[in-house]
Amino acid sequence: MKENIIQEKSYYFAIQIVKLAQQLVAKDKEFVLSRQVLRSGTSIGANVEEAQGAQSKRDFVAKMTIAYKEARETLYWIRLLKDSGYLNEKLSVYFLNAINEILSIIVTILKTSKKEDRDNS
């Protein structure tokens, strides 16, 4: 099976988000923000995975757009966790770099897909 970089990165990121949420609950007794970042951070990969089974180019773009929106929301929660003191500098840098890389890849995929769609019209 051919390697798909966004599938791999979003899946690995989801694993790290699950671990972060577990840590926030166990160590900090933080339940609200941890649930939010867990939901949005794991949803990115789920939507990327759904996009791989899309029935059309339009369906693919729609699923990848949802993945993009979830990634933007995750960026918000990570920034909030950082600025409210729940994430130390090292974890903040890791998660911010990872989510920005995922956003960049998804934007490139969406631009390419939309361009291909226009070129084929």
C-alpha positions, 0 to 999 in steps of 0.5 A, a space after each residue: 500500500 502506498 504511503 499517504 503522508 497526511 494519513 500518517 501524520 494525522 494518525 500519529 498526531 491523534 495518538 499524541 492528542 489522546 496522550 495529551 488529553 489523558 495527561 490533562 485529566 490525570 495530572 491537572 484534573 482538566 476535563 473541559 479543554 482536554 475533551 475539546 482538544 481530544 475531539 477536534 484533534 482526533 477528528 482530523 485523521 478521521 476525516 482524512 481517512 474518510 476522504 480516502 474513500 470518497 465517492 467523487 472528487 467533490 466528496 474528497 474535497 468536502 472531507 478534506 475541508 472538514 479535516 482543515 476546519 478541525 485542524 484550525 479548531 485544534 490549533 485554537 485549543 492548543 494555543 489556549 492550553 499553552 496560554 493558560 499554562 496547561 502546556 509547557 514550552 516544549 509540548 507547546 512547540 511540538 503541538 504547534 509545529 505538528 498542527 501547523 504542518 498538518 494544516 499546510 499539507 491539507 491546504 496544499 491538497 485542497 489547492 491541488 484538488 480544486 485546481 485539478 477539478 477546474 482543469 478538468 472542467 
